[in-house]
């Protein structure tokens, strides 16, 4: 690690609020990545006749545990539970529901209030809200992270080409960006999404189609400024190839200002995905999402725990990302000493 990067990392660590938010966000991200081990209608581990089984990772028929059916074992069935406990044991998750598991033991109409069994209540289909929050948060974070990474890669590449070569390449690129930026992106995304069968991959491609422009202007400005530096001119005079000049001499300096914008870009992508889910143009209906939870809260005003669960989840995660972004921006600020 270069001395400059070490100084930036030290400045980031000195920002106590930024470090605290980074730790909390890392914990939330780790919890969402382990969703199957925390909220699931299947046991994490089963010991039966001195053999270990992992139902969360592999499907086992009921005959494996002494049953009569060759279909997948229903671990909520009292008969299956008795068969397993007669010759072994089960390790169940903390939350005995998956994101799509309805609570069939409810004695009240759905959506039901928070109870000791459903800590955040159930939605209008009897599914556990906390389980859907954990799974929905994982999808939102992974979708936002991959979309941010892909957008940054495309935006940095195009901005570098425009800024380094300039001339007609830069002029033509700017005209395209002006036209692209003038389009109503949210409405265009809604129109394109409605033309295809709901899919995570189609939604990713369509949002990337309009989201790659976020970093082009910043990278272009850094390359326009650095292309006339003396050491760049000297490299050209010595016959160094354009590829080496771009990737070895200019791009590392341009990335310092670009990396500080990634948390804010991630925040915008998560917000856009939630908005599309809320409007019904986002993820497929069978996928847990925070936007769908907020939409249920709007529909079921008599169940405020639905809207509050989605609101506080988004508010906490987005606030953490904003504070992390501010700390990163201060750490990469060349005026800081």
C-alpha positions as MATLAB code, in Angstrom:
seq = 'XXXXXXXXXXXXXXXXXXXXXXXXXXXXXXXXXXXXXXXXXXXXXXXXXXXXXXXXXXXXXXXXXXXXXXXXXXXXXXXXXXXXXXXXXXXXXXXXXXXXXXXXXXXXXXXXXXXXXXXXXXXXXXXXXXXXXXXXXXXXXXXXXXXXXXXXXXXXXXXXXXXXXXXXXXXXXXXXXXXXXXXXXXXXXXXXXXXXXXXXXXXXXXXXXXXXXXXXXXXXXXXXXXXXXXXXXXXXXXXXXXXXXXXXXXXXXXXXXXXXXXXXXXXXXXXXXXXXXXXXXXXXXXXXXXXXXXXXXXXXXXXXXXXXXXXXXXXXXXXXXXXXXXXXXXXXXXXXX';
ca = [
       0.000    0.000    0.000;
       1.366    3.405   -0.997;
       2.091    6.057    1.661;
      -0.688    8.254    0.231;
      -3.236    5.450    0.570;
      -2.011    4.750    4.095;
      -2.621    8.394    5.001;
      -6.122    8.220    3.546;
      -6.883    5.049    5.478;
      -5.570    6.675    8.650;
      -7.776    9.727    8.090;
     -10.778    7.469    7.591;
     -10.045    5.635   10.845;
      -9.795    8.961   12.638;
     -13.391    9.694   11.653;
     -15.134    7.932   14.527;
     -18.633    8.325   13.094;
     -17.562    6.905    9.739;
     -15.812    3.931   11.358;
     -18.797    3.250   13.612;
     -21.167    3.305   10.633;
     -18.833    1.037    8.653;
     -18.780   -1.540   11.472;
     -22.576   -1.450   11.865;
     -23.073   -1.746    8.105;
     -20.657   -4.698    7.969;
     -22.643   -6.441   10.714;
     -25.952   -5.829    8.908;
     -24.450   -7.039    5.634;
     -23.097  -10.200    7.294;
     -26.489  -10.928    8.884;
     -28.281  -10.540    5.557;
     -25.744  -12.824    3.840;
     -26.511  -15.532    6.426;
     -30.288  -15.204    5.982;
     -30.843  -18.941    5.492;
     -29.136  -19.665    8.808;
     -31.180  -17.060   10.678;
     -34.661  -17.255    9.135;
     -35.713  -20.556    7.600;
     -38.481  -23.135    7.827;
     -35.868  -25.885    7.581;
     -33.417  -26.959   10.296;
     -29.811  -25.833    9.986;
     -28.511  -29.236   11.020;
     -30.150  -32.623   11.624;
     -28.587  -35.587   13.358;
     -30.382  -38.849   12.610;
     -28.992  -42.273   13.465;
     -25.486  -40.827   13.978;
     -25.488  -39.175   10.557;
     -25.532  -35.420    9.953;
     -27.785  -33.724    7.398;
     -27.902  -30.069    6.301;
     -31.467  -29.335    5.099;
     -30.732  -25.636    4.427;
     -28.276  -26.678    1.715;
     -29.680  -29.957    0.433;
     -33.119  -31.471   -0.062;
     -33.844  -34.754    1.717;
     -36.913  -36.976    1.167;
     -39.025  -37.985    4.129;
     -37.936  -41.633    3.825;
     -34.440  -40.516    4.870;
     -35.763  -39.965    8.381;
     -37.951  -43.080    8.523;
     -41.048  -41.637    6.828;
     -43.161  -43.103    4.042;
     -43.103  -40.335    1.406;
     -40.374  -39.864   -1.195;
     -41.079  -36.142   -1.437;
     -39.129  -33.492    0.488;
     -39.541  -33.770    4.250;
     -41.792  -31.191    5.896;
     -39.862  -30.336    9.032;
     -42.886  -28.480   10.443;
     -44.903  -31.709   10.412;
     -45.154  -33.126   13.961;
     -44.782  -36.664   12.575;
     -41.459  -35.816   10.902;
     -40.289  -34.068   14.054;
     -41.094  -37.125   16.158;
     -39.264  -39.411   13.714;
     -36.124  -37.298   13.868;
     -36.208  -36.726   17.634;
     -36.659  -40.461   18.254;
     -33.178  -41.191   16.861;
     -31.482  -37.794   16.798;
     -31.966  -34.035   17.105;
     -32.560  -30.864   15.070;
     -30.888  -27.441   15.229;
     -33.469  -24.884   14.105;
     -32.856  -21.253   13.076;
     -33.715  -18.375   15.416;
     -36.626  -17.402   13.161;
     -38.551  -20.552   12.096;
     -39.883  -18.931    8.906;
     -38.430  -18.248    5.505;
     -39.349  -15.214    3.403;
     -42.168  -17.138    1.674;
     -43.357  -19.289    4.587;
     -46.896  -18.464    5.813;
     -47.665  -18.934    9.483;
     -50.496  -21.466    9.364;
     -50.973  -21.425   13.133;
     -52.300  -17.875   13.330;
     -55.586  -17.488   15.176;
     -56.133  -13.866   14.057;
     -56.694  -12.329   10.607;
     -53.663  -11.288    8.577;
     -51.751   -9.026    8.661;
     -51.242   -9.904   12.332;
     -49.556   -7.824   15.012;
     -46.041   -8.526   16.336;
     -45.958  -11.457   18.746;
     -43.359  -13.662   20.421;
     -43.560  -15.957   17.378;
     -43.525  -13.237   14.703;
     -41.371  -10.458   16.132;
     -42.405   -7.860   13.521;
     -45.792   -9.361   12.762;
     -46.951  -10.872    9.488;
     -47.911   -9.385    6.145;
     -51.216   -9.729    4.294;
     -50.306  -13.301    3.285;
     -49.305  -14.445    6.764;
     -45.553  -14.364    6.042;
     -43.109  -13.317    8.754;
     -42.107   -9.661    8.278;
     -38.704   -9.952    9.951;
     -37.729  -12.844    7.670;
     -38.798  -10.845    4.618;
     -36.827   -7.827    5.859;
     -33.632   -9.889    6.185;
     -34.013  -11.542    2.773;
     -35.163   -8.322    1.113;
     -32.228   -6.415    2.570;
     -29.811   -8.979    1.157;
     -31.270   -8.662   -2.328;
     -31.216   -4.861   -2.152;
     -27.598   -4.729   -0.950;
     -26.280   -7.277   -3.447;
     -28.236   -5.719   -6.314;
     -27.005   -2.249   -5.379;
     -23.375   -3.340   -4.928;
     -23.170   -5.187   -8.260;
     -25.006   -2.386  -10.069;
     -22.682    0.215   -8.541;
     -19.594   -1.803   -9.499;
     -20.778   -2.310  -13.093;
     -21.803    1.348  -13.457;
     -18.460    2.501  -12.073;
     -16.524    0.244  -14.437;
     -18.351    1.521  -17.512;
     -18.389    5.141  -16.364;
     -14.689    5.194  -15.490;
     -13.752    3.598  -18.820;
     -15.778    6.045  -20.919;
     -14.713    9.060  -18.839;
     -11.055    8.046  -19.155;
     -11.286    7.721  -22.948;
     -13.040   11.085  -23.289;
     -10.684   12.943  -21.000;
      -7.443   11.445  -22.287;
      -8.008   11.750  -26.025;
     -10.195   14.872  -25.998;
     -11.009   16.440  -29.358;
     -13.862   14.968  -31.354;
     -14.045   11.942  -29.102;
     -14.685   14.130  -26.077;
     -17.054   16.410  -27.990;
     -19.138   13.529  -29.347;
     -19.218   11.822  -25.958;
     -20.448   14.986  -24.270;
     -23.284   15.378  -26.766;
     -24.354   11.776  -26.133;
     -24.239   12.342  -22.374;
     -26.339   15.476  -22.713;
     -29.016   13.588  -24.631;
     -28.797   10.622  -22.244;
     -29.011   12.875  -19.190;
     -32.072   14.649  -20.574;
     -34.129   11.465  -20.692;
     -36.611   10.845  -17.845;
     -34.726    7.833  -16.561;
     -37.307    6.576  -14.064;
     -40.091    6.594  -16.655;
     -37.837    4.988  -19.261;
     -36.908    2.220  -16.825;
     -40.593    1.635  -15.994;
     -41.495    1.440  -19.692;
     -38.675   -0.980  -20.507;
     -39.288   -3.155  -17.447;
     -42.984   -3.471  -18.297;
     -42.065   -4.833  -21.737;
     -40.344   -7.932  -20.327;
     -41.165  -10.700  -17.890;
     -40.122   -9.578  -14.389;
     -36.576  -10.766  -13.758;
     -33.671   -9.688  -11.574;
     -31.292   -9.910  -14.542;
     -33.450   -7.846  -16.895;
     -33.921   -5.212  -14.199;
     -30.166   -5.118  -13.606;
     -29.401   -4.640  -17.313;
     -32.049   -1.941  -17.754;
     -30.935    0.038  -14.694;
     -27.297   -0.288  -15.779;
     -28.328    0.995  -19.213;
     -29.223    4.336  -17.623;
     -26.950    4.383  -14.565;
     -23.469    4.251  -16.086;
     -23.277    8.039  -16.615;
     -22.917    8.900  -12.920;
     -19.098    8.918  -12.812;
     -18.252    9.862  -16.403;
     -18.047   13.605  -15.772;
     -15.859   13.253  -12.690;
     -13.353   10.900  -14.327;
     -13.333   12.955  -17.527;
     -12.444   16.112  -15.588;
      -9.577   14.354  -13.798;
      -8.151   13.059  -17.086;
      -8.503   16.444  -18.816;
      -6.553   18.013  -15.954;
      -3.831   15.351  -15.802;
      -3.249   14.817  -19.530;
      -1.223   18.054  -19.776;
       0.980   17.466  -16.727;
       4.713   17.457  -17.382;
       5.234   13.829  -16.408;
       2.485   12.744  -18.837;
       4.104   14.722  -21.656;
       7.461   13.210  -20.763;
       5.972    9.725  -20.878;
       4.540   10.398  -24.333;
       7.903   11.734  -25.513;
       9.611    8.577  -24.277;
       7.214    6.460  -26.337;
       5.110    5.046  -23.494;
       1.876    3.591  -24.872;
      -1.453    5.275  -24.206;
      -2.695    2.203  -22.344;
       0.170    2.354  -19.845;
      -0.221    6.097  -19.371;
      -3.946    5.732  -18.715;
      -3.812    2.772  -16.350;
      -0.470    3.360  -14.630;
      -0.090    7.130  -14.393;
      -3.485    8.874  -14.598;
      -6.124    6.377  -13.484;
      -4.741    5.791   -9.936;
      -4.927    9.530   -9.270;
      -8.375    9.833  -10.823;
      -9.723    6.967   -8.718;
      -9.073    8.875   -5.487;
     -11.981   11.208   -6.135;
     -14.076    8.506   -7.773;
     -13.985    6.016   -4.896;
     -15.377    8.596   -2.501;
     -18.550    8.774   -4.608;
     -19.286    5.033   -4.593;
     -21.207    4.957   -1.256;
     -23.480    7.734   -2.524;
     -23.978    5.889   -5.820;
     -24.819    2.716   -3.894;
     -27.379    4.659   -1.872;
     -28.997    5.984   -5.049;
     -29.182    2.502   -6.601;
     -30.801    0.960   -3.513;
     -33.310    3.819   -3.401;
     -34.122    3.398   -7.104;
     -34.684   -0.347   -6.694;
     -36.962    0.257   -3.696;
     -38.945    2.861   -5.621;
     -39.458    0.494   -8.569;
     -40.548   -2.297   -6.216;
     -42.952    0.082   -4.497;
     -44.499    1.000   -7.856;
     -44.728   -2.661   -8.896;
     -42.085   -2.492  -11.662;
     -39.139   -3.960   -9.774;
     -38.282   -7.468   -8.698;
     -40.583  -10.444   -9.438;
     -43.585  -10.798   -7.089;
     -42.232  -13.970   -5.448;
     -39.008  -12.235   -4.326;
     -38.779  -10.549   -0.933;
     -38.110   -6.819   -1.282;
     -38.271   -3.722    0.880;
     -40.266   -1.802   -1.716;
     -42.959   -4.488   -1.753;
     -43.103   -4.306    2.053;
     -43.619   -0.532    1.887;
     -46.345   -1.035   -0.711;
     -48.107   -3.450    1.644;
     -47.832   -0.825    4.375;
     -49.551    1.690    2.094;
     -52.294   -0.798    1.266;
     -52.830   -1.969    4.859;
     -52.944    1.241    6.871;
     -54.414   -0.710    9.777;
     -51.095   -2.587   10.063;
     -48.498    0.152   10.725;
     -45.777   -2.398   11.539;
     -45.452   -3.149    7.828;
     -44.604    0.408    6.788;
     -42.515    1.073    9.903;
     -40.419   -2.072    9.369;
     -39.575   -1.136    5.793;
     -39.053    2.551    6.612;
     -36.659    2.046    9.516;
     -34.712   -0.635    7.632;
     -34.145    1.697    4.693;
     -33.511    4.730    6.905;
     -30.838    2.944    8.943;
     -29.027    1.379    5.972;
     -29.088    4.516    3.807;
     -27.979    6.716    6.719;
     -25.042    4.397    7.391;
     -24.010    4.522    3.730;
     -24.227    8.323    3.645;
     -22.021    8.718    6.724;
     -19.551    6.182    5.296;
     -19.504    8.168    2.054;
     -18.855   11.442    3.870;
     -16.005    9.877    5.839;
     -14.534    8.448    2.622;
     -14.831   11.795    0.868;
     -13.015   13.550    3.721;
     -10.297   10.880    3.752;
      -9.654   11.274    0.017;
      -9.753   15.081    0.115;
      -6.272   16.289   -0.934;
      -6.689   19.411    1.188;
      -6.770   17.293    4.364;
      -3.497   16.920    6.221;
];
